[in-house]
Amino acid sequence: MSGKEKVVHFKYLFADDYNPVYVNGAHGGISPQGEIVVNFYFERRPLPYEETYVFEGTGQPARKTDVQPPDHEENVIRYVSTGVVMNLETAKLFHEWLGEHIMMLEQIRNEGTQR
């Protein structure tokens, strides 16, 4: 190490409620302040509020007779659990970091299919 180099140790502190979540989509854009806004969501079909079944002598449900609301399957839930806001420089660094990890994962997957 030359006399001009400086060593810095980065320590990671996690919030007490830190809990990684699964996401399968994102929505966002550019804020009025010129920052990148990304809201991450998990997309799924909704569950009905209520279902009614007829039971027969076996004790098992024989058939569904009603679902409330009746149009629940026409909707899609996008559960937004977290988001990030970053400036342009941070977004560029994140883009580079994410691109590197995507390439690494693709290489690992390609190696696995060649075996």
SULPEFEN-V194725 format. One record per backbone hydrogen bond with DSSP energy under -0.5 kcal/mol. CO is the residue of the C=O (numbers start at 1). NH is the residue of the N-H. If there is no record, write none. Layout:
BEGIN
co:CO nh:NH
co:CO nh:NH
END
This chain:
BEGIN
co:2 nh:5
co:8 nh:10
co:9 nh:11
co:11 nh:13
co:15 nh:18
co:25 nh:41
co:27 nh:39
co:29 nh:37
co:31 nh:34
co:35 nh:31
co:36 nh:86
co:37 nh:29
co:38 nh:40
co:38 nh:84
co:39 nh:27
co:40 nh:81
co:40 nh:82
co:41 nh:24
co:41 nh:25
co:41 nh:43
co:42 nh:79
co:44 nh:77
co:50 nh:68
co:52 nh:65
co:52 nh:66
co:54 nh:62
co:54 nh:63
co:56 nh:59
co:60 nh:56
co:63 nh:54
co:66 nh:52
co:68 nh:49
co:68 nh:50
co:69 nh:72
co:71 nh:74
co:72 nh:75
co:75 nh:46
co:77 nh:44
co:77 nh:79
co:78 nh:80
co:79 nh:42
co:79 nh:81
co:82 nh:40
co:84 nh:38
co:86 nh:36
co:87 nh:91
co:88 nh:92
co:89 nh:93
co:90 nh:94
co:91 nh:95
co:92 nh:96
co:93 nh:97
co:94 nh:98
co:95 nh:99
co:96 nh:100
co:97 nh:101
co:98 nh:102
co:99 nh:103
co:100 nh:104
co:101 nh:105
co:102 nh:106
co:103 nh:107
co:104 nh:108
co:105 nh:109
co:106 nh:110
co:107 nh:111
co:108 nh:112
co:109 nh:113
co:110 nh:114
co:112 nh:115
END
